[in-house]
Amino acid sequence: MSQYSDYVPPIDLLRNRVILVTGAGQGLGRAAAIAYAKHGATVILHGRTVKKLERVYDEIDALGAAQPVIYPLDLEKAQEGDYNQFVQAIADQLGRLDGILHNAAFLYGPSPMEYQTLKQWQSLLQVNLMAPFALTKACLPLLKAAPDAGIIMTSSTQGHHPAAYWGGFSVAKAGIEALVKIQSDEWSALPALRINALIPGVVNTPQRAATHPGEAKENLRQPDDLMPVYLFLMGMDSKQVRGQVIYC
Ligand SMILES: NC(=O)c1ccc[n+]([C@@H]2O[C@H](COP(=O)([O-])OP(=O)(O)OC[C@H]3O[C@@H](n4cnc5c(N)ncnc54)[C@H](OP(=O)(O)O)[C@@H]3O)[C@@H](O)[C@H]2O)c1
């Protein structure tokens, strides 16, 4: 459990803020998008499958929260120009960006490294490491213009403590933690811009079900259980928290 698990966010924590959530169509991304919208944010719902994003859009709309925006982009295929187009669309449509939750992730079932292919590693590194880097970089002009911008990267236990059979996924997530340290160091003179990583731990999501089939789900934490930490790190109350890797 994190030291921020008991955080009680004010209901207007993210009022007038524009927050981008990647992989918002299911699991933790969906829960975070809804939590941010409930706390006042206009949320940009990024993902791969439009139908899933539309369902989350409808859930947020039904809450009477600020109208979200859907932006599909396959992070495995995206090139620099696609990221620039994405950011231009945010600037044109919403005029600002106050935070990013890099949540989208992709993995293959665990296997010994000798059976993992170069193509698999390319996909794993592309979606889980290079895309968060490229998207953050493209968004920087908007983030630097924000009064208080929070960036959250998502790591995993396998990234923090690389272990057998997690191969390219572990390496990508370990890379994310290194990226956070480097970027935070570079932003030490920019108090309005902060970046942290969080490690969800075991949570009942479609990804967990895919990697651990047959596991009893009733004892697992649900995505909503983690939202105090996700809200804390995105809002002003975490202004002094910088370059940290936080376990949920
Ligand atoms: N659940 C856990 O126990 C656990 C534990 C440790 C860390 N985490 C981390 O927490 C984050 C969320 O996990 P989760 O369990 O909620 O995952 P999830 O249910 O698998 O959701 C992942 C999301 O990423 C999107 N995505 C995957 N590949 C993509 C691509 N090429 N382009 C764009 N979007 C893509 C998916 O979109 P589509 O549905 O459209 O494919 C999906 O919405 C991940 O970073 C994960 O590594 C989770």
The ligand as a MOL file (V3000), in Angstrom:
LIG
                    3D

  0  0  0     0  0            999 V3000
M  V30 BEGIN CTAB
M  V30 COUNTS 48 52 0 0 0
M  V30 BEGIN ATOM
M  V30 1 N -3.1580 -4.9900 -13.9150 0
M  V30 2 C -2.0770 -5.1930 -13.2070 0
M  V30 3 O -2.0450 -6.0670 -12.3110 0
M  V30 4 C -0.8360 -4.3680 -13.4380 0
M  V30 5 C 0.2830 -4.6380 -12.6780 0
M  V30 6 C 1.4510 -3.8740 -12.8830 0
M  V30 7 C 1.4610 -2.8750 -13.8430 0
M  V30 8 N 0.3420 -2.6310 -14.5810 0 CHG=1
M  V30 9 C 0.4240 -1.5520 -15.5690 0
M  V30 10 O -0.7150 -0.7060 -15.4700 0
M  V30 11 C -1.0800 -0.2220 -16.7590 0
M  V30 12 C -2.5090 -0.5740 -17.0690 0
M  V30 13 O -2.6440 -1.9620 -16.9600 0
M  V30 14 P -4.0250 -2.7230 -17.1800 0
M  V30 15 O -3.8900 -3.9920 -16.4450 0
M  V30 16 O -5.1600 -1.8000 -16.9150 0 CHG=-1
M  V30 17 O -3.9110 -3.0250 -18.7660 0
M  V30 18 P -4.9980 -3.4720 -19.8580 0
M  V30 19 O -6.2810 -3.8490 -19.2130 0
M  V30 20 O -4.3540 -4.4660 -20.7550 0
M  V30 21 O -5.1740 -2.1240 -20.6810 0
M  V30 22 C -4.1120 -1.6640 -21.4510 0
M  V30 23 C -4.5760 -0.5660 -22.3670 0
M  V30 24 O -3.4960 -0.2410 -23.2500 0
M  V30 25 C -3.9950 -0.1020 -24.5720 0
M  V30 26 N -2.9840 -0.4690 -25.5630 0
M  V30 27 C -2.2980 -1.6310 -25.6700 0
M  V30 28 N -1.5480 -1.6380 -26.7680 0
M  V30 29 C -1.7520 -0.4410 -27.3770 0
M  V30 30 C -1.2740 0.1640 -28.5770 0
M  V30 31 N -0.4490 -0.4710 -29.4100 0
M  V30 32 N -1.7020 1.3970 -28.8880 0
M  V30 33 C -2.5630 2.0690 -28.0860 0
M  V30 34 N -3.0750 1.5450 -26.9510 0
M  V30 35 C -2.6730 0.3090 -26.6040 0
M  V30 36 C -5.1620 -1.0680 -24.6300 0
M  V30 37 O -6.0340 -0.6400 -25.6590 0
M  V30 38 P -6.9840 -1.7010 -26.4260 0
M  V30 39 O -7.8580 -2.2870 -25.3550 0
M  V30 40 O -7.7080 -0.8510 -27.3820 0
M  V30 41 O -6.0750 -2.7190 -27.0290 0
M  V30 42 C -5.7560 -0.9700 -23.2410 0
M  V30 43 O -6.7370 0.0430 -23.1750 0
M  V30 44 C -0.0680 -0.8250 -17.7220 0
M  V30 45 O 0.9730 0.0810 -17.9550 0
M  V30 46 C 0.4300 -2.0500 -17.0010 0
M  V30 47 O 1.6960 -2.4820 -17.4120 0
M  V30 48 C -0.8010 -3.3400 -14.4140 0
M  V30 END ATOM
M  V30 BEGIN BOND
M  V30 1 1 1 2
M  V30 2 2 2 3
M  V30 3 1 2 4
M  V30 4 1 4 5
M  V30 5 2 4 48
M  V30 6 2 5 6
M  V30 7 1 6 7
M  V30 8 2 7 8
M  V30 9 1 8 9
M  V30 10 1 8 48
M  V30 11 1 9 10
M  V30 12 1 9 46
M  V30 13 1 10 11
M  V30 14 1 11 12
M  V30 15 1 11 44
M  V30 16 1 12 13
M  V30 17 1 13 14
M  V30 18 2 14 15
M  V30 19 1 14 16
M  V30 20 1 14 17
M  V30 21 1 17 18
M  V30 22 2 18 19
M  V30 23 1 18 20
M  V30 24 1 18 21
M  V30 25 1 21 22
M  V30 26 1 22 23
M  V30 27 1 23 24
M  V30 28 1 23 42
M  V30 29 1 24 25
M  V30 30 1 25 26
M  V30 31 1 25 36
M  V30 32 1 26 27
M  V30 33 1 26 35
M  V30 34 2 27 28
M  V30 35 1 28 29
M  V30 36 1 29 30
M  V30 37 2 29 35
M  V30 38 1 30 31
M  V30 39 2 30 32
M  V30 40 1 32 33
M  V30 41 2 33 34
M  V30 42 1 34 35
M  V30 43 1 36 37
M  V30 44 1 36 42
M  V30 45 1 37 38
M  V30 46 2 38 39
M  V30 47 1 38 40
M  V30 48 1 38 41
M  V30 49 1 42 43
M  V30 50 1 44 45
M  V30 51 1 44 46
M  V30 52 1 46 47
M  V30 END BOND
M  V30 END CTAB
M  END
